């Protein structure tokens, strides 16, 4: 499943949470009714799904960040002079941008 599909699923879950919260609020005058119990169960399930999806996306981002850091580390170790040159170039550009203000 792509990142976009995960984001869509998360947004769908969050919209469902909002909808279920509205239903709970409408039925809050009937705390013992079956509608209230059903809405509460759906609300709790939707919150659990949303939390699980957020945790999964967080792990995905952390893993991608670690992979990028490892790749960068490997590149710098294999090409130290190119890394120094790139760092100097970035520093020069930032210095020029700052001095223009």
C-alpha positions, 0 to 999 in steps of 0.5 A: 500500500502506498503512502498516499493510500495510507494517508487516505485511510487515515483521513477516512478513519479521522472523518469516521471518528468525527462522524461517530463523535457527532452521533454520540453527542446527538444520542447523549441524552439516551445513555442507555439506548442501543443506538448510543451503545452502537455509536460508542462501540463504532467510535472506540473501534475507529479511534483504535484503528486511527491510533494503529494507523498513526503508529504504523505511519510513525514507524514507517517514517522512522525507518525511512529516516534511518535508511536515509541516514545510513545511506548518507553515512555510507556515501560520506565514508566512501566519498569524503572529499565530495562530501566536503565539497558539497558541504562547502558549496551549501555553506557558500550558498547559505552565506550568500543568501544571508549576506543579501539581507 
